[in-house]
Amino acid sequence: MNEAGVDRMFHALADSTRRDIVRRAVTGDLSVSRLAEGYAMSFAAVQKHIAVLEKVGLVTKKRRGREYLVSTDPDALVLARLALDQLEEAWRGRVDRMADLLAETAPPEQRTPTKGQDR
């Protein structure tokens, strides 16, 4: 997924109602009307939240009879997790580099071994 796609996905997940919809729809197909029952907003507002999630691929919606069923797309969640893992890796690397730099600049009596060095 490109950076713009990641931005759209996290923008969609920035809303607590949409995160809750993703959590609830993980269990399987839930009707839009069933999902709407859990929120203090109009049915149309819930439909708009679902449309945002569907547009970025976090949920899928299919018609069965007179109802639309919503389910979370686990592959999209994997992409979100990968994006977060990359951010975590970058920050851990920065923290490790800062710790090494601080250890190098400390007076000898205050130096402690850094990652990978024996204590």
C-alpha positions in Angstrom: 0.0 0.0 0.0 1.3 3.4 -0.9 1.7 6.3 1.6 -1.5 8.0 0.5 -3.4 4.7 1.1 -1.9 4.3 4.6 -2.9 7.9 5.3 -6.5 7.2 4.3 -6.6 4.1 6.3 -5.3 5.7 9.5 -7.6 8.7 8.9 -10.5 6.2 8.8 -9.3 4.6 12.0 -8.9 7.9 13.7 -12.6 7.9 14.5 -13.7 5.9 17.5 -17.0 4.9 15.9 -15.3 3.5 12.9 -12.7 1.6 15.1 -15.6 0.1 17.0 -17.3 -0.9 13.7 -14.1 -2.7 12.6 -13.9 -4.5 16.0 -17.5 -5.5 15.9 -17.4 -6.7 12.3 -14.4 -8.9 13.0 -16.7 -11.6 14.3 -18.3 -12.1 11.0 -21.1 -10.7 8.8 -23.2 -8.1 10.7 -26.1 -6.3 9.1 -25.8 -2.6 8.9 -29.1 -2.3 10.8 -27.6 -4.4 13.6 -24.5 -2.3 13.7 -26.5 0.9 13.8 -28.4 -0.3 16.9 -25.3 0.2 19.0 -24.8 3.9 18.3 -26.5 7.1 19.4 -26.6 8.4 15.9 -28.9 8.0 12.9 -28.8 5.0 10.6 -27.6 7.2 7.8 -24.6 8.4 9.9 -23.6 4.8 10.6 -23.9 4.0 6.9 -21.5 6.9 6.2 -19.0 5.6 8.7 -19.2 2.1 7.0 -18.8 3.8 3.6 -15.5 5.4 4.8 -14.2 2.1 6.1 -15.3 0.3 2.9 -13.6 2.9 0.7 -10.2 2.2 2.3 -10.8 -1.5 2.3 -11.1 -2.1 6.1 -14.5 -3.6 5.7 -16.5 -5.3 3.0 -20.2 -5.0 2.5 -22.3 -7.5 0.6 -26.0 -7.9 0.1 -27.9 -10.9 1.3 -31.6 -10.6 0.7 -32.8 -7.3 1.9 -29.9 -6.6 4.2 -26.3 -5.5 3.7 -23.8 -7.4 5.7 -20.5 -5.9 6.9 -17.4 -7.8 7.8 -13.8 -6.7 8.5 -11.2 -7.5 5.9 -8.3 -9.2 7.8 -5.9 -8.5 5.0 -6.4 -4.7 5.4 -5.7 -5.0 9.1 -2.4 -6.8 8.3 -1.5 -3.8 6.1 -2.2 -1.5 9.0 -0.1 -3.6 11.3 2.8 -3.6 8.9 2.7 0.2 8.7 2.8 0.4 12.5 5.6 -2.2 12.6 7.7 0.0 10.3 7.1 3.0 12.4 8.0 1.1 15.6 11.2 -0.2 14.0 12.2 3.3 12.9 11.6 4.7 16.4 13.4 1.8 18.2 16.4 2.4 16.0 16.4 6.1 16.8 16.2 5.4 20.6 19.0 2.8 20.3 21.2 5.3 18.5 20.4 8.0 21.1 21.3 5.6 23.9 24.6 4.7 22.2 25.4 8.4 21.7 24.7 9.2 25.3 26.8 6.3 26.4 29.7 7.5 24.3 29.6 11.0 25.5 29.2 10.2 29.2 32.3 10.3 31.5 34.0 6.9 31.7 32.8 6.3 35.3 29.1 6.8 34.3 29.2 4.7 31.2 27.0 1.6 31.1 27.2 -1.0 28.4 24.7 -0.5 25.6 22.8 -3.0 23.7 25.1 -5.8 22.4 27.9 -5.0 24.9 28.7 -7.2 27.9 28.0 -5.7 31.3 
